[in-house]
Amino acid sequence: MAAGIPEDGGSTESAAAPDAADEAGTEAESRTETAGDAATPEAAPALSEAEAELAAQRELRARIEQRKAEKDGPVEAGTKLSGRAADLLAAVRAVESGEKPSTASFLPPPAEPRRPAPAAVTTPVAAALRAAPPAAGAAPGTVSAVRAVLTEGGAPEALAVRAAETLGEQAADALRADPWQLLSVPGVRPEQADGFARALLGAECGPGDERRAAALVGWLLERAALQGHTAMESDTVRAELARRSVPDPDEALQSAIAEGVVLVFQDALETGPATAPVPAPDGEDDEGEEQPVRVLLGLDRYALAEESLADGLARLVNASALAPADGEPDWESAATDAASPSAAELIRAAAAHGLVTHTGGEAARGEPAALVTAARALGLRAYAAAHTPDGRRRLAAVLDDPSAAVTVSGLLTGSEGPGRDAEGALALDLLAVPDAPQLDVESAAALIESLADGTRLVLGGDPGVLCSAGAGQVFADVLAARACPQVVSRTPDPGPIGELVSGIGVGELNQVAAPGKEVVIVPVRDAGEAVHRTVQLVADSVPRAIGVPPADTQVITPGHGGSAGTRALNAALKERLNPGPGRFGGFDPGDRVAYAPVPGRTVTGTVVSADGDGLRLDCAGAPVVVPKDQVDRSVRHGWAVTAHQAAGLRWPAVVVVLPGDAAQGLSRPWVYTAFSRGERHLSVVHGVDQALPRAVAEVPAQERTTRLRTLLRPAAG
């Protein structure tokens, strides 16, 4: 690879290729710990982005819930199912008719025309990073009553506030009537809920209790969502119930379905090339061979969001022909003037289609930017929406008009971009989303619901990076469904880092020439040495040899825990770079932080001060105040972050730390994401030996269980 940077008179070895670490499992901790960041709106002259984003999500859920309630009846389908799939379908029909089911299957409701989105909320751009206002919280009397029940059941009193917020005003009564509802409180595990139930119910408590089964089913699906899944195979849920000592998993699942804990779906499985059905003998019905299906269970919030998203994408795909006509923009001239063949191809595709996908690396982001610039020159309202403020900054640098660069969240809340028209749709004609891999299913549904008929949408991004922190794999599913034209960029990322990352994308970990020390490998024997070397690199070696100061160097590691996780690394880096007593809830002025205004989106900043209003941050020049009761859930020290937190961000220099205990969690997408965050320099603190090349070659992206791909197939024809 590249020659090592001298450290303390020594030199590093240059041979071993870089390494990688964990993906979904360790990142779930971050999503779990920030799950409480969202809060309810406050009455104020200007709503914060987080507040307005949550309001938009509530509006979306209300619309799709209304659509669900207004459906005329069950869709007549699945008549050729057999076995459990047929039983499940029959059971859901029994539920709809008011009968007690034996088991069930739920089919999606018919599509409904798009309803107007919420009115625009106009706030300054700085509001995009403002903290959500404090939640109203449970009344003191409610918390006291819950605390008494928790004490009686032997559960920690510290859960009282969260339990009251989760279960509402009647939380105490709800816990007495159904102790397993404690499992809906974030952080509570089944064995803890079982102990609480035994203490309250005594002899009445048993592993086969229907209340326990319903709570376990919901908990399993919530846990799956933290790992990116929007649904689970019914057989997997049965197996998990059996593993947790539920005596009759089938009956338990039937009960959970009847109580509305989950929705049930049957989706056709992908099969090989279609073959002609064998003619039936005379006198027999010729129905052909039945199509295999899989039975999935899903929480309504994700199931309905996927259906809404599929409907919206189909609406864009099936919009009236968009080919230029007399008096319409001259797209062909714009394509002819494009700076590259890939940009020209993208312009032509977007001119003729309502939905287009575009794949490529960091350098390829110039192509959707060229499309937006061309569209604006033709008189269209065109914007490019990034995942993070840093992504917006990089888009603005390659756009003729920097104001055309926005973030997805800012666009939805109205704090950035054109606002909304009289019908509630975003007031634009073309939208490019170059960070589409970071769209989770709920934010994607909110975005698509906000686009008017006839809007051109380009979903773009690098398919090699980690999927969204939230549930779903929207970009991967749209690509796999082949529901629209796909433009593959031929623009490579430059330099040794670009060459290295390109090889990783195809499963090869190659040595690259790095005469300017763009890529450096630092071998270590254990986690302690990994932390020591990381601090040396950030504080001394990279500034001295590369000229990048510590403030512009980011450390990326697999997870938060462990001897070389973000906590350990941040503690060591703080001690070296900004020592202090942590007088503001563990933070000092000058501390580097990672702030999650809403779950799944991280921005980096610096602590300025603290006062009665909360912790004051500077995030890329935007002042942010994080309320005191949100600091412990939404702010971490940020010298070291995880790869999911780093997705959508880039820095001049990056140090990737791969301790030995991360070897089993390595995957190609994690390595690809972490290694591609550096613009000028990449150091790899390497302690996993051959696990790194093995992960790059043999451990592709973990497939998430979703339904979007199946729902989009009809649109693909």
Stockholm file with secondary structure:
# STOCKHOLM 1.0

chainA/1-717         MAAGIPEDGGSTESAAAPDAADEAGTEAESRTETAGDAATPEAAPALSEAEAELAAQRELRARIEQRKAEKDGPVEAGTKLSGRAADLLAAVRAVESGEKPSTASFLPPPAEPRRPAPAAVTTPVAAALRAAPPAAGAAPGTVSAVRAVLTEGGAPEALAVRAAETLGEQAADALRADPWQLLSVPGVRPEQADGFARALLGAECGPGDERRAAALVGWLLERAALQGHTAMESDTVRAELARRSVPDPDEALQSAIAEGVVLVFQDALETGPATAPVPAPDGEDDEGEEQPVRVLLGLDRYALAEESLADGLARLVNASALAPADGEPDWESAATDAASPSAAELIRAAAAHGLVTHTGGEAARGEPAALVTAARALGLRAYAAAHTPDGRRRLAAVLDDPSAAVTVSGLLTGSEGPGRDAEGALALDLLAVPDAPQLDVESAAALIESLADGTRLVLGGDPGVLCSAGAGQVFADVLAARACPQVVSRTPDPGPIGELVSGIGVGELNQVAAPGKEVVIVPVRDAGEAVHRTVQLVADSVPRAIGVPPADTQVITPGHGGSAGTRALNAALKERLNPGPGRFGGFDPGDRVAYAPVPGRTVTGTVVSADGDGLRLDCAGAPVVVPKDQVDRSVRHGWAVTAHQAAGLRWPAVVVVLPGDAAQGLSRPWVYTAFSRGERHLSVVHGVDQALPRAVAEVPAQERTTRLRTLLRPAAG
#=GR chainA/1-717 SS CCCCCCBTTBCCCCCSCCCCCCCHHHHHHHHHHTTTCCCCCCCCSSCCHHHHHHHHHHHHHHHHHHHHHHCCSCCCCCTTCCHHHHHHHHHHHHHHTTCCCSSCCCCCCCCCCCCCCCCCCCCCGGGGGCCCCCCCCCCHHHHHHHHHHHHHTTCCGGGHHHHHHHHCTTHHHHHHHCGGGGGGSTTCCHHHHHHHHHHHHGGGCCTTCHHHHHHHHHHHHHHHHHTTCSCEEHHHHHHHHHHTTCSCHHHHHHHHHHTTSSEEEEEECCCSSCCCCCCCCTTSCCCCCCCCEEEEEECHHHHHHHHHHHHHHHHHHTSSCCCCCTTSCCHHHHHHTCSSHHHHHHHHHHHHCSEEEEECCSGGGHHHHHHHHHHHHTTCCEEEEESSHHHHHHHHHHSSSGGGEEEHHHHHHTSSSSCBCTTSSBSCSEEEETTGGGCCHHHHHHHHHTSCTTCEEEEEECTTSCCCSSSCCHHHHHHHHTCSCEEECCCCCCHHHHHHHHHHHTTCCCCCCCTTCCEEEEECSSHHHHHHHHHHIIIIIHHHHTCCCGGGEEEECSCSSSTTSHHHHHHHHHHHHSCCCCTBTTBCTTCEEEEEEETTEEEEEEEEEEETTEEEEEETTEEEEECHHHHHHHEEECSEECHHHHTTCCEEEEEEEECGGGGGGCCHHHHHHHHTTEEEEEEEEECCTTHHHHHHHHCCCCCCCCSHHHHHHHHHC
#=GC SS_cons         CCCCCCBTTBCCCCCSCCCCCCCHHHHHHHHHHTTTCCCCCCCCSSCCHHHHHHHHHHHHHHHHHHHHHHCCSCCCCCTTCCHHHHHHHHHHHHHHTTCCCSSCCCCCCCCCCCCCCCCCCCCCGGGGGCCCCCCCCCCHHHHHHHHHHHHHTTCCGGGHHHHHHHHCTTHHHHHHHCGGGGGGSTTCCHHHHHHHHHHHHGGGCCTTCHHHHHHHHHHHHHHHHHTTCSCEEHHHHHHHHHHTTCSCHHHHHHHHHHTTSSEEEEEECCCSSCCCCCCCCTTSCCCCCCCCEEEEEECHHHHHHHHHHHHHHHHHHTSSCCCCCTTSCCHHHHHHTCSSHHHHHHHHHHHHCSEEEEECCSGGGHHHHHHHHHHHHTTCCEEEEESSHHHHHHHHHHSSSGGGEEEHHHHHHTSSSSCBCTTSSBSCSEEEETTGGGCCHHHHHHHHHTSCTTCEEEEEECTTSCCCSSSCCHHHHHHHHTCSCEEECCCCCCHHHHHHHHHHHTTCCCCCCCTTCCEEEEECSSHHHHHHHHHHIIIIIHHHHTCCCGGGEEEECSCSSSTTSHHHHHHHHHHHHSCCCCTBTTBCTTCEEEEEEETTEEEEEEEEEEETTEEEEEETTEEEEECHHHHHHHEEECSEECHHHHTTCCEEEEEEEECGGGGGGCCHHHHHHHHTTEEEEEEEEECCTTHHHHHHHHCCCCCCCCSHHHHHHHHHC
//
